[in-house]
């Protein structure tokens, strides 16, 4: 083996070591980190931002999108909340959410720290 061939072989060995090290550290793995979660897409059963980290949603002032930002409230429940508010006027208690068809007590309890009147 000539000295030029030895230098080429040595360079290839160093490059191989660098690539293996980068793979081991995840530098070449583009899917290593999951995409950030949107508050609006938070899980129904956990993972939503705590009340102290987000602004409370007003049941009496929120629009469809504002209500849908709440965990467990999608387009159907948001529409029902808006319809109840239109029919009755302002909410006087968070517990009035129980009058919305399909909303159960466990959802009201999860929403309680996230909403205001």
C-alpha positions as CSV (number, residue, x, y, z in Angstrom):
1,X,0.0,0.0,0.0
2,X,1.4,3.4,-1.0
3,X,1.4,6.3,1.4
4,X,-1.4,8.0,-0.7
5,X,-3.6,4.9,-0.3
6,X,-2.9,4.9,3.4
7,X,-4.0,8.5,3.7
8,X,-7.2,7.8,1.8
9,X,-7.9,4.7,3.9
10,X,-7.2,6.7,7.1
11,X,-9.5,9.6,5.9
12,X,-12.3,7.1,5.2
13,X,-12.0,5.5,8.6
14,X,-12.2,8.9,10.3
15,X,-15.2,9.9,8.3
16,X,-16.9,6.5,9.1
17,X,-16.3,7.0,12.8
18,X,-17.8,10.5,12.6
19,X,-20.9,9.3,10.9
20,X,-21.4,6.4,13.3
21,X,-21.0,8.9,16.2
22,X,-23.5,11.3,14.7
23,X,-26.0,8.5,14.3
24,X,-25.5,7.4,17.8
25,X,-26.3,10.9,19.0
26,X,-29.3,11.2,16.8
27,X,-27.9,14.1,14.7
28,X,-28.8,12.4,11.4
29,X,-32.2,11.2,12.6
30,X,-34.6,14.0,11.5
31,X,-37.6,12.3,13.1
32,X,-36.1,12.0,16.6
33,X,-38.1,14.9,18.1
34,X,-41.9,14.8,17.8
35,X,-43.6,17.9,16.4
36,X,-44.8,20.4,19.0
37,X,-48.3,20.0,20.3
38,X,-50.9,22.7,19.8
39,X,-53.0,23.7,22.8
40,X,-56.0,23.4,20.6
41,X,-55.1,19.8,19.8
42,X,-54.4,18.7,23.3
43,X,-55.5,15.3,24.4
44,X,-58.9,14.9,25.8
45,X,-57.6,12.9,28.8
46,X,-54.5,14.8,29.8
47,X,-51.7,16.8,28.4
48,X,-53.6,20.0,28.2
49,X,-51.9,23.2,29.5
50,X,-52.6,23.9,33.2
51,X,-54.9,26.8,34.1
52,X,-52.0,28.8,35.4
53,X,-50.3,28.7,32.0
54,X,-53.2,29.7,29.8
55,X,-55.7,32.5,29.8
56,X,-59.2,31.4,30.9
57,X,-61.9,31.2,28.3
58,X,-65.1,33.2,29.1
59,X,-68.2,31.1,28.6
60,X,-70.2,34.4,28.1
61,X,-67.8,36.0,25.6
62,X,-66.0,33.2,23.7
63,X,-66.7,32.5,20.1
64,X,-66.7,29.1,18.4
65,X,-62.9,29.0,18.1
66,X,-62.4,30.1,21.7
67,X,-64.6,27.3,23.0
68,X,-63.0,24.8,20.7
69,X,-59.6,25.6,22.2
70,X,-60.8,23.9,25.4
71,X,-59.9,20.2,25.9
72,X,-62.9,18.0,25.2
73,X,-64.8,20.7,23.3
74,X,-65.1,20.3,19.6
75,X,-67.3,21.9,17.0
76,X,-70.5,20.2,18.2
77,X,-70.2,21.0,21.9
78,X,-69.0,24.5,21.1
79,X,-72.1,25.0,18.9
80,X,-74.3,23.7,21.6
81,X,-72.8,26.0,24.2
82,X,-73.3,29.0,21.9
83,X,-76.9,28.0,21.2
84,X,-77.7,27.6,25.0
85,X,-76.1,31.0,25.6
86,X,-78.2,32.5,22.8
87,X,-81.4,31.0,24.2
88,X,-80.9,31.7,27.9
89,X,-78.5,34.6,28.0
90,X,-75.3,34.7,30.0
91,X,-74.1,31.8,32.0
92,X,-74.5,32.4,35.7
93,X,-72.6,29.3,36.8
94,X,-70.0,27.0,35.2
95,X,-72.3,24.1,36.3
96,X,-74.8,25.3,33.6
97,X,-72.6,23.5,31.2
98,X,-74.3,20.3,32.4
99,X,-77.4,21.6,30.6
100,X,-75.6,21.2,27.2
101,X,-76.6,17.9,25.7
102,X,-73.7,15.4,25.9
103,X,-71.6,17.3,28.4
104,X,-71.0,15.1,31.5
105,X,-69.9,16.1,35.0
106,X,-66.3,14.8,34.5
107,X,-65.8,17.1,31.5
108,X,-67.2,20.1,33.5
109,X,-64.7,19.3,36.3
110,X,-61.8,19.3,33.8
111,X,-63.0,22.6,32.3
112,X,-63.7,24.3,35.6
113,X,-60.1,25.7,36.1
114,X,-59.9,26.7,32.4
115,X,-63.1,28.7,32.1
116,X,-64.7,31.8,33.6
117,X,-68.0,33.5,33.3
